[in-house]
Amino acid sequence: MNNKVTNFFFFLLIFYVTFPFVFKEQHLLQDLIFLSISALIIVFNSKILLKKTNIFSIKSIFLIMLFGLISIFSIAYPIYLGTVDFTYFRGIYFTSLQLVITHLAMITIFIKLYKEKATIELLIKFYIASCLMYILTTFILINIPSLKEAWLNVLYISETDIEHLLKPQYSTRIGIDGFAGFRQTLRFSIGIVLNSFLIVKTLKSQKKLSWLFYVSLIFLFLGTLLYGRIGSIVSIITLFTLIVFFLGNQKTLHFGITILSFSFMGVLLLIGVSFLSEPIRIWFEWAFELIISFVQTGKFSSTSTDILFETMYFVPSLKEFFVGEGWFTDPISGSYFGGTDVGFLRSLLFFGIFPTLINYFIPFFIIFDIKNTLSKQEKLSSRFFGALLILLFIVFEIKGGISHYLIPYLIPFYIVVDFQKKGKHNIKEASL
């Protein structure tokens, strides 16, 4: 394949892996086929992973063992405590396992296609492009209602998601995979961290950076506002940190001033348009509810944050803290056990502190290992990258559990950074 065909093929692949969707007819079969193909790709290209990465190094095997241990806990605890509630295993662990397989297959193809050119920088560019493509599908579906209706009629989505899409304030939360919520805003938040990392790394290395990366920042930030406000908190902190970096360096001072100016004009434009369009006004009041509340009352609050901190936060009992209750889903209401949407509380209530710590150790270890490997290339950008990913993890975990998403989402970057490191090591050995 020539470069254009290769790029187009991999772009379609990463887009589907990042934002998968299935059709209503035979949706289980479609999921099974995609999962089976991904597993076969890994098996038939196992030599790439074995020889070109350290995927089976001691640290990687340790992580695999911990991930497997979580599956044992998620089955053993409900049996031991007599609840027989396996919804965590089915809905959380198995979902995470499927994502691990599809993302592992994707990065295997990436390395096979691009060989020594398979770098984290290139992977980030493809990832950002997939996010921008997703937001394009949102704009298309919003502006062509007949197409939106036709697409939703053939797409497999839950009844709950269909109900959400009927709410006026959620009119923008639509994408090619149906209702766009927590997972999508997480994806865009990761995208804005990656985009900012690439900007800092490129500028520190004195290389020229395309203006497209600054434009993509705007659309990635917009994505977090369209699909979930929790992502916009991470994005605002990331952009603020990036602007501080710009303003703190003489060579990039103009970038900081430019971004501040465009941000100010963008907010004024949104405010102006919101007075002219009822749908945009409803979305604007939903997206910026925290800021509007602060201006009006002097407090950062919203309907969701009030519910979160007033009803979903509580101190678990000693038994719940150390052992858990063995319930992940409430048998009566069908919602999360304890009526909480808070990630660490859901985990504690299910199987206590020890498995919860294992759950959190895995993504934290991956983040720190990526950061440490990248620091050998450029320390500032790697610290920037690691700190913001940790921040992202904490902020999202306050609102809802993300460890089962974050682990597979980070795996491609974890492997490609390892691939780069091993490739450079082999080059050094060959030159000796």
C-alpha positions as CSV (number, residue, x, y, z in Angstrom):
1,M,0.0,0.0,0.0
2,N,1.2,3.5,-0.7
3,N,1.3,6.1,2.0
4,K,-2.1,7.7,1.3
5,V,-3.9,4.3,1.2
6,T,-2.1,3.2,4.4
7,N,-3.0,6.4,6.2
8,F,-6.6,6.2,5.1
9,F,-6.9,2.6,6.1
10,F,-5.4,3.2,9.6
11,F,-7.5,6.3,10.1
12,L,-10.7,4.3,9.5
13,L,-9.4,1.6,11.8
14,I,-8.5,3.9,14.7
15,F,-11.7,5.9,14.2
16,Y,-13.8,2.7,14.6
17,V,-11.8,1.4,17.5
18,T,-12.1,4.8,19.2
19,F,-15.8,5.2,18.6
20,P,-17.2,1.8,17.8
21,F,-20.8,1.4,16.7
22,V,-23.0,-1.6,15.7
23,F,-26.3,-1.9,13.9
24,K,-29.6,-3.0,15.4
25,E,-29.8,-6.2,13.3
26,Q,-27.5,-8.9,14.6
27,H,-25.6,-6.5,16.9
28,L,-24.3,-9.3,19.1
29,L,-22.9,-11.1,16.0
30,Q,-21.2,-7.9,14.8
31,D,-19.5,-7.4,18.2
32,L,-18.4,-11.0,18.2
33,I,-17.0,-10.8,14.6
34,F,-15.1,-7.6,15.4
35,L,-13.7,-9.1,18.6
36,S,-12.7,-12.3,16.9
37,I,-11.0,-10.5,14.1
38,S,-9.1,-8.4,16.7
39,A,-8.0,-11.5,18.5
40,L,-6.9,-13.2,15.3
41,I,-4.8,-10.1,14.3
42,I,-3.0,-10.3,17.7
43,V,-2.4,-14.0,17.3
44,F,-1.1,-13.9,13.7
45,N,1.1,-10.9,14.5
46,S,2.3,-12.0,17.9
47,K,5.9,-11.9,16.7
48,I,5.6,-8.1,16.3
49,L,4.6,-7.8,20.0
50,L,7.2,-10.3,21.2
51,K,10.2,-9.1,19.2
52,K,9.5,-5.4,18.8
53,T,8.0,-4.5,22.2
54,N,8.5,-5.4,25.8
55,I,4.8,-6.5,26.2
56,F,5.9,-9.6,28.0
57,S,8.5,-8.0,30.2
58,I,8.3,-8.6,33.9
59,K,6.4,-5.3,34.5
60,S,3.9,-6.1,31.7
61,I,3.3,-9.6,33.0
62,F,2.8,-8.1,36.4
63,L,0.1,-5.8,35.1
64,I,-1.5,-8.7,33.2
65,M,-1.6,-10.7,36.4
66,L,-3.2,-7.8,38.3
67,F,-5.8,-7.4,35.5
68,G,-6.6,-11.1,35.7
69,L,-6.8,-10.9,39.5
70,I,-9.5,-8.3,39.2
71,S,-11.6,-10.8,37.2
72,I,-11.2,-13.4,39.9
73,F,-12.3,-10.8,42.6
74,S,-15.3,-9.7,40.5
75,I,-16.5,-13.4,40.4
76,A,-15.3,-14.5,43.8
77,Y,-16.7,-11.7,45.9
78,P,-20.4,-12.0,44.9
79,I,-20.2,-15.8,45.5
80,Y,-18.4,-15.4,48.9
81,L,-20.8,-12.7,50.1
82,G,-23.9,-14.5,48.7
83,T,-25.1,-11.8,46.4
84,V,-24.3,-13.6,43.1
85,D,-24.2,-10.2,41.4
86,F,-21.9,-10.6,38.5
87,T,-22.8,-7.3,36.8
88,Y,-19.3,-5.9,37.5
89,F,-17.7,-8.8,35.7
90,R,-20.2,-8.6,32.8
91,G,-20.5,-4.9,32.5
92,I,-17.2,-3.5,33.7
93,Y,-14.4,-6.1,33.5
94,F,-15.6,-7.9,30.3
95,T,-16.1,-4.5,28.6
96,S,-12.6,-3.5,29.6
97,L,-11.2,-6.8,28.3
98,Q,-12.9,-6.4,25.0
99,L,-11.5,-2.9,24.7
100,V,-8.0,-4.2,25.6
101,I,-8.2,-6.7,22.8
102,T,-9.4,-4.3,20.1
103,H,-6.9,-1.6,21.1
104,L,-4.1,-4.1,21.2
105,A,-5.0,-5.3,17.7
106,M,-5.1,-1.7,16.5
107,I,-1.6,-0.8,17.8
108,T,-0.3,-4.1,16.4
109,I,-1.4,-3.1,12.9
110,F,0.0,0.4,13.5
111,I,3.5,-1.0,14.2
112,K,3.2,-3.4,11.3
113,L,2.2,-0.7,8.8
114,Y,4.6,2.0,9.9
115,K,7.5,0.1,11.3
116,E,10.2,2.5,12.5
117,K,7.9,5.4,11.7
118,A,5.4,4.1,14.3
119,T,5.9,6.8,16.9
120,I,3.7,8.2,19.7
121,E,3.6,11.5,17.8
122,L,2.1,9.9,14.7
123,L,-0.3,7.9,16.8
124,I,-1.5,11.1,18.6
125,K,-2.1,12.7,15.2
126,F,-4.3,9.8,14.1
127,Y,-6.1,9.9,17.5
128,I,-6.8,13.6,17.2
129,A,-8.0,13.2,13.6
130,S,-10.4,10.5,14.8
131,C,-11.8,12.8,17.4
132,L,-12.2,15.6,14.9
133,M,-14.0,13.2,12.5
134,Y,-16.4,12.3,15.4
135,I,-17.3,15.9,16.1
136,L,-17.9,16.3,12.3
137,T,-20.5,13.5,12.5
138,T,-22.1,15.4,15.4
139,F,-22.4,18.6,13.4
140,I,-23.8,16.7,10.4
141,L,-26.4,14.8,12.4
142,I,-27.5,17.9,14.3
143,N,-28.0,19.9,11.1
144,I,-29.7,17.1,9.1
145,P,-32.5,15.9,11.4
146,S,-33.8,13.4,8.8
147,L,-30.4,11.8,8.5
148,K,-30.1,11.7,12.3
149,E,-33.5,9.9,12.6
150,A,-32.6,7.4,9.9
151,W,-29.2,6.7,11.4
152,L,-30.7,6.2,14.9
153,N,-33.3,3.8,13.5
154,V,-30.6,1.4,12.2
155,L,-28.1,1.9,15.1
156,Y,-28.1,-0.3,18.1
157,I,-28.5,2.0,21.2
158,S,-30.2,1.5,24.6
159,E,-33.6,2.8,25.5
160,T,-32.0,5.0,28.1
161,D,-29.8,6.7,25.5
162,I,-32.8,7.3,23.2
163,E,-34.6,9.0,26.1
164,H,-31.5,11.2,26.7
165,L,-31.4,12.3,23.1
166,L,-35.0,13.6,23.4
167,K,-33.9,16.1,26.1
168,P,-33.4,19.6,24.8
169,Q,-30.2,20.2,26.8
170,Y,-28.8,17.0,25.3
171,S,-29.5,17.9,21.7
172,T,-25.7,18.1,20.9
173,R,-24.9,14.8,22.6
174,I,-25.1,12.8,19.4
175,G,-22.4,11.1,17.3
176,I,-21.9,8.3,14.9
177,D,-22.2,5.8,17.7
178,G,-25.5,7.2,19.1
179,F,-25.8,9.1,22.4
180,A,-22.5,10.7,23.3
181,G,-21.8,10.9,27.0
182,F,-19.2,10.0,29.6
183,R,-17.0,7.8,27.4
184,Q,-16.9,10.3,24.5
185,T,-16.1,13.3,26.7
186,L,-13.3,11.2,28.2
187,R,-12.0,10.4,24.8
188,F,-11.9,14.1,23.9
189,S,-10.3,15.0,27.2
190,I,-7.5,12.5,26.5
191,G,-7.3,14.1,23.1
192,I,-6.8,17.6,24.4
193,V,-4.1,16.4,26.8
194,L,-2.3,14.5,24.0
195,N,-2.7,17.5,21.7
196,S,-1.2,19.9,24.3
197,F,1.6,17.4,25.0
198,L,2.5,17.4,21.3
199,I,2.5,21.2,21.2
200,V,4.8,21.5,24.2
201,K,7.2,18.8,23.0
202,T,7.5,20.2,19.5
203,L,8.1,23.8,20.7
204,K,10.7,22.6,23.3
205,S,12.5,20.8,20.6
206,Q,12.6,24.0,18.5
207,K,10.7,22.3,15.7
208,K,8.0,24.0,13.6
209,L,4.4,23.1,14.6
210,S,1.5,23.3,12.2
211,W,-1.3,25.8,13.0
212,L,-3.7,22.8,12.7
213,F,-2.8,21.7,16.2
214,Y,-4.0,25.0,17.6
215,V,-7.2,24.7,15.6
216,S,-7.7,21.1,16.8
217,L,-7.4,22.3,20.4
218,I,-10.6,24.5,19.9
219,F,-12.6,21.6,18.5
220,L,-11.4,19.1,21.1
221,F,-12.4,21.6,23.8
222,L,-15.7,22.0,22.0
223,G,-16.2,18.3,22.0
224,T,-15.9,18.1,25.8
225,L,-18.6,20.8,26.0
226,L,-20.9,19.0,23.6
227,Y,-20.7,15.6,25.2
228,G,-20.2,16.1,29.0
229,R,-19.2,18.9,31.2
230,I,-16.8,16.9,33.4
231,G,-14.4,16.7,30.4
232,S,-14.5,20.5,30.0
233,I,-13.1,20.9,33.5
234,V,-10.1,18.8,32.6
235,S,-9.8,20.7,29.3
236,I,-10.0,24.2,30.9
237,I,-7.2,23.2,33.4
238,T,-5.1,21.7,30.5
239,L,-5.6,24.9,28.3
240,F,-4.8,27.1,31.3
241,T,-1.6,25.2,32.0
242,L,-0.7,25.4,28.3
243,I,-1.2,29.2,28.2
244,V,0.9,29.6,31.3
245,F,3.7,27.7,29.5
246,F,3.3,30.0,26.5
247,L,3.3,33.2,28.5
248,G,6.3,32.0,30.5
249,N,8.5,31.8,27.4
250,Q,9.6,34.7,25.3
251,K,9.5,32.7,22.1
252,T,5.9,31.5,22.7
253,L,4.5,34.6,24.3
254,H,2.6,35.5,21.2
255,F,0.9,32.1,21.2
256,G,-0.4,32.6,24.7
257,I,-1.8,36.1,23.8
258,T,-3.3,34.8,20.6
259,I,-5.1,31.9,22.4
260,L,-6.3,34.1,25.1
261,S,-7.7,36.6,22.5
262,F,-9.4,33.9,20.5
263,S,-10.8,32.3,23.6
264,F,-12.3,35.6,24.7
265,M,-13.8,36.3,21.3
266,G,-15.1,32.8,21.1
267,V,-17.0,33.2,24.4
268,L,-18.4,36.5,23.3
269,L,-19.6,34.9,20.0
270,L,-21.2,32.0,21.8
271,I,-23.0,34.4,24.1
272,G,-24.2,36.5,21.2
273,V,-25.4,33.5,19.2
274,S,-27.2,32.0,22.3
275,F,-29.5,35.1,22.3
276,L,-30.4,34.4,18.7
277,S,-31.0,30.7,18.7
278,E,-33.1,28.8,21.2
279,P,-31.4,25.4,20.8
280,I,-28.0,27.0,21.2
281,R,-29.2,28.9,24.3
282,I,-30.4,25.7,25.9
283,W,-27.1,24.0,25.2
284,F,-25.1,27.1,26.3
285,E,-26.9,27.2,29.7
286,W,-26.3,23.5,30.2
287,A,-22.6,23.5,29.1
288,F,-21.7,26.6,31.1
289,E,-24.0,26.1,34.1
290,L,-21.1,26.1,36.5
291,I,-19.8,29.4,35.3
292,I,-23.3,31.0,35.0
293,S,-24.0,29.9,38.5
294,F,-20.8,31.4,39.8
295,V,-21.6,34.7,38.1
296,Q,-25.1,34.8,39.6
297,T,-24.5,33.3,43.1
298,G,-20.7,33.4,43.6
299,K,-20.6,29.6,43.9
300,F,-19.6,26.9,41.3
301,S,-22.6,24.6,41.3
302,S,-24.9,22.9,38.8
303,T,-27.8,20.4,39.1
304,S,-25.5,17.4,38.5
305,T,-22.8,18.6,41.0
306,D,-25.5,19.4,43.6
307,I,-26.9,15.8,43.3
308,L,-23.4,14.4,43.2
309,F,-22.0,16.0,46.4
310,E,-25.3,16.1,48.3
311,T,-26.6,12.5,47.7
312,M,-23.8,10.4,46.2
313,Y,-21.0,11.1,48.6
314,F,-21.0,9.3,51.9
315,V,-18.6,7.6,54.3
316,P,-18.8,3.8,53.9
317,S,-19.0,1.5,56.9
318,L,-15.9,-0.4,58.0
319,K,-17.2,-3.6,56.4
320,E,-17.9,-1.8,53.1
321,F,-14.5,-0.2,53.2
322,F,-12.5,-3.4,53.8
323,V,-14.7,-6.1,52.3
324,G,-17.5,-4.5,50.4
325,E,-21.1,-5.7,50.1
326,G,-20.7,-7.8,46.9
327,W,-23.3,-5.7,45.1
328,F,-22.4,-3.6,42.1
329,T,-26.0,-3.1,40.8
330,D,-29.0,-2.5,43.1
331,P,-31.3,-5.6,42.7
332,I,-34.4,-3.4,43.1
333,S,-33.7,-0.1,41.3
334,G,-31.2,-1.5,38.7
335,S,-29.0,1.5,39.3
336,Y,-25.5,1.4,40.9
337,F,-25.6,-0.1,44.4
338,G,-25.8,2.6,47.2
339,G,-27.3,5.1,44.7
340,T,-23.9,6.5,44.0
341,D,-22.3,7.3,40.7
342,V,-18.9,8.0,42.2
343,G,-16.2,5.7,40.8
344,F,-14.2,4.8,43.9
345,L,-17.4,4.4,46.1
346,R,-18.9,2.0,43.6
347,S,-15.7,0.0,43.7
348,L,-15.5,0.0,47.5
349,L,-19.1,-1.0,47.9
350,F,-18.6,-3.9,45.6
351,F,-15.4,-5.5,46.8
352,G,-13.6,-3.3,49.3
353,I,-10.3,-1.4,49.4
354,F,-7.8,-4.1,48.3
355,P,-9.3,-4.8,44.8
356,T,-10.0,-1.1,44.4
357,L,-6.4,-0.2,45.0
358,I,-5.4,-2.8,42.4
359,N,-7.9,-1.3,40.0
360,Y,-6.3,2.1,40.4
361,F,-2.7,0.9,40.5
362,I,-2.9,-0.4,36.9
363,P,-3.7,2.9,35.1
364,F,-1.4,4.9,37.5
365,F,1.5,2.5,36.7
366,I,0.9,2.8,32.9
367,I,0.8,6.6,33.1
368,F,4.0,6.9,35.2
369,D,5.8,4.4,32.9
370,I,4.8,6.3,29.8
371,K,5.9,9.5,31.5
372,N,9.2,8.1,32.6
373,T,10.0,6.7,29.2
374,L,9.1,10.0,27.4
375,S,11.2,12.0,29.9
376,K,14.3,10.5,28.3
377,Q,13.4,12.5,25.2
378,E,12.1,15.7,26.8
379,K,11.4,16.2,30.5
380,L,9.0,19.2,30.5
381,S,6.5,17.8,28.0
382,S,6.6,14.3,29.7
383,R,5.9,15.8,33.1
384,F,3.1,17.9,31.6
385,F,1.7,14.8,30.0
386,G,1.9,12.7,33.2
387,A,0.5,15.3,35.5
388,L,-2.5,16.1,33.3
389,L,-3.4,12.4,32.8
390,I,-3.3,11.9,36.6
391,L,-5.5,15.0,36.9
392,L,-7.9,13.6,34.3
393,F,-8.1,10.3,36.1
394,I,-8.9,12.0,39.5
395,V,-11.5,14.4,38.1
396,F,-13.4,11.8,36.1
397,E,-13.2,9.3,39.0
398,I,-14.9,11.9,41.2
399,K,-17.9,11.9,38.8
400,G,-17.9,8.2,37.7
401,G,-15.7,5.1,37.3
402,I,-13.2,5.3,34.4
403,S,-10.4,2.8,35.2
404,H,-12.0,0.2,33.0
405,Y,-12.0,2.7,30.1
406,L,-8.7,4.4,30.8
407,I,-6.6,1.1,30.9
408,P,-7.4,0.0,27.4
409,Y,-7.4,3.6,26.1
410,L,-3.8,4.1,27.3
411,I,-2.5,0.7,26.1
412,P,-1.7,1.8,22.5
413,F,0.4,4.7,23.8
414,Y,2.0,2.5,26.4
415,I,3.0,0.0,23.7
416,V,4.1,2.4,21.1
417,V,6.4,4.3,23.5
418,D,7.9,1.0,24.5
419,F,8.3,0.1,20.8
420,Q,10.2,3.4,20.2
421,K,12.4,2.8,23.2
422,K,13.3,-0.7,22.1
423,G,13.9,0.4,18.6
424,K,16.4,3.1,19.7
425,H,18.1,0.6,22.0
426,N,18.5,-1.8,19.0
427,I,19.9,1.0,16.9
428,K,22.5,1.9,19.6
429,E,23.5,-1.8,19.9
430,A,23.9,-2.1,16.1
431,S,26.2,1.0,16.0
432,L,28.5,-0.4,18.6
